[in-house]
């Protein structure tokens, strides 16, 4: 396949990734690290598309080459690595990052040696791809599906306090990805995932940018701007408003330093979002001020949640004052 043919066959993907590359320059919400990782993912997607194009060309020749033996497992390995990169954009992998790479590390020698071990697939002397007659033939697809599921789980956990509407776009992309992989397994179709990755990356970038714009950078709660927007947009659903003021933040900053003050704010935020109580949105609206909106919840429910949050705060050295008001309809 010529460079021109490869470019034209991936024209939409290239346009998306090129546009995203330059959009990154204007984003004021994402960190430098996130921007750099996003660019690395863009490069990996382009590399995967090139590998796929070359490998597809090598299929058409009548003899086996070393290039195809190397390119096929490389493509299989690139799929989960790209997903790991997308997860790392939002700093999901801060802790135990090695565990996320472990399935890829284990899979690499298995895939690269399969030509000789016949564990998953191999190529015969006529350059034909032959898969083993067992569940191991699906190993590369199952590896990819594992990371798709992990990606969505981590995204849901990271933005659990944002509500389902903000996560819907990512959910749709992930479901479509899983369905696509399942169809490829059933129909035994071998296709290039680079366009799918490019679309997922673009939608994820837009979602991440949107969510970051709504987020308080320190506590990861919803911010003041989002509070005022929701007070208007969700006024028909809000049944209660809780105000929370942290005591002695200035004293902590003056005596222990601002790092200790930041730790206190984060700890309080964790206490306000912990537990089983749902249908509420928690905001940091000022230096030591928080607010909570409850959607379609009774006064008894709100009072019970306040008691729970106070119990969580009692386990910390910090004290907060609570007040609430039910919204009359």
Secondary structure, DSSP 8 states (H G I E B T S, - for coil): --HHHHHHHTHHHHHHHHHHHHHGGG-SSS-HHHHHHHHHHHHHHHHHHHHHHHHHHHHTSSS--HHHHHHHHHHHHHHHHHHHHHHHHTTTTSSSHHHHHHHHHHHHHHHHTHHHH-SSEEE-TT--EEE-SSGGGGHHHHHHHHHHHHHHHHHHHHTGGG-HHHHHHHHHHHHHHHHHHHHHHHHT-----HHHHHHHHHHHHHHHHHHHHHB-TTT-SB-HHHHHHHHHHTTTTEEEEEEEEESSHHHHHHHH-HHHHHHHHHHHHHHHH-SS--SEEEEE-SSSEEEEEEES--HHHHHHHHHHHHHHHHTSS--EEEEEEE---
